[in-house]
Amino acid sequence: AVRVKYRLSALKYDRCYSKLIRPRMSDFLNDERKRQLQTMKHQLAQAAAARVNERNENEHY
């Protein structure tokens, strides 16, 4: 689909893939993994903070 969309010849597609598409795809997937990990860490931190706040509120009453 990429070859047809950008009108690359079959001979030049391999070069285009190895030089342009593959590195960008790898970077994108790596960045997505990092974003997911950061989101999970943030959610865990929020949940932990909520538990601490709940305990503190329960101790005051």
Phi and psi in degrees as a GROMACS rama.xvg file:
@    title "Ramachandran Plot"
@    xaxis  label "Phi"
@    yaxis  label "Psi"
@TYPE xy
-65.6055  -41.9799  VAL-2
-61.4693  -41.9814  ARG-3
-71.2289  -43.7691  VAL-4
-59.7416  -43.7351  LYS-5
-97.8762  8.70443  TYR-6
53.0976  50.1131  ARG-7
-91.0553  140.316  LEU-8
-71.7682  155.415  SER-9
-59.8281  -32.9918  ALA-10
-70.7657  -34.4352  LEU-11
-92.6573  -8.59087  LYS-12
-63.1867  -43.0833  TYR-13
-58.2852  -42.7431  ASP-14
-65.8155  -44.3102  ARG-15
-62.0098  -43.552  CYS-16
-62.4549  -48.4746  TYR-17
-71.0581  -30.9927  SER-18
-91.6022  -33.0892  LYS-19
-114.996  -56.3578  LEU-20
-71.1335  -49.1087  ILE-21
-60.0322  -48.7455  ARG-22
-61.8088  -38.7815  PRO-23
-68.1976  -38.994  ARG-24
-64.2449  -42.3532  MET-25
-62.2636  -45.1056  SER-26
-61.6106  -43.362  ASP-27
-61.3137  -47.9154  PHE-28
-63.9714  -38.8436  LEU-29
-63.4048  -44.8311  ASN-30
-63.8421  -39.7453  ASP-31
-62.5441  -41.8024  GLU-32
-61.2485  -43.053  ARG-33
-62.961  -42.5239  LYS-34
-62.4466  -41.5657  ARG-35
-63.6254  -42.8072  GLN-36
-63.815  -42.1  LEU-37
-63.7301  -40.528  GLN-38
-63.7398  -44.022  THR-39
-63.4143  -42.6451  MET-40
-62.0583  -42.3759  LYS-41
-63.5203  -43.4177  HIS-42
-64.8959  -40.6589  GLN-43
-64.8325  -40.6911  LEU-44
-64.976  -40.618  ALA-45
-64.3621  -42.0935  GLN-46
-64.3385  -41.2648  ALA-47
-64.7314  -42.1364  ALA-48
-64.5369  -38.1399  ALA-49
-65.1402  -40.1341  ALA-50
-64.3825  -41.4129  ARG-51
-63.8394  -45.1815  VAL-52
-61.5293  -40.2917  ASN-53
-64.5835  -42.5024  GLU-54
-62.6042  -44.1137  ARG-55
-62.435  -40.4025  ASN-56
-66.2943  -38.9329  GLU-57
-68.2358  -32.1271  ASN-58
-71.8963  -29.3752  GLU-59
-74.982  -20.7902  HIS-60
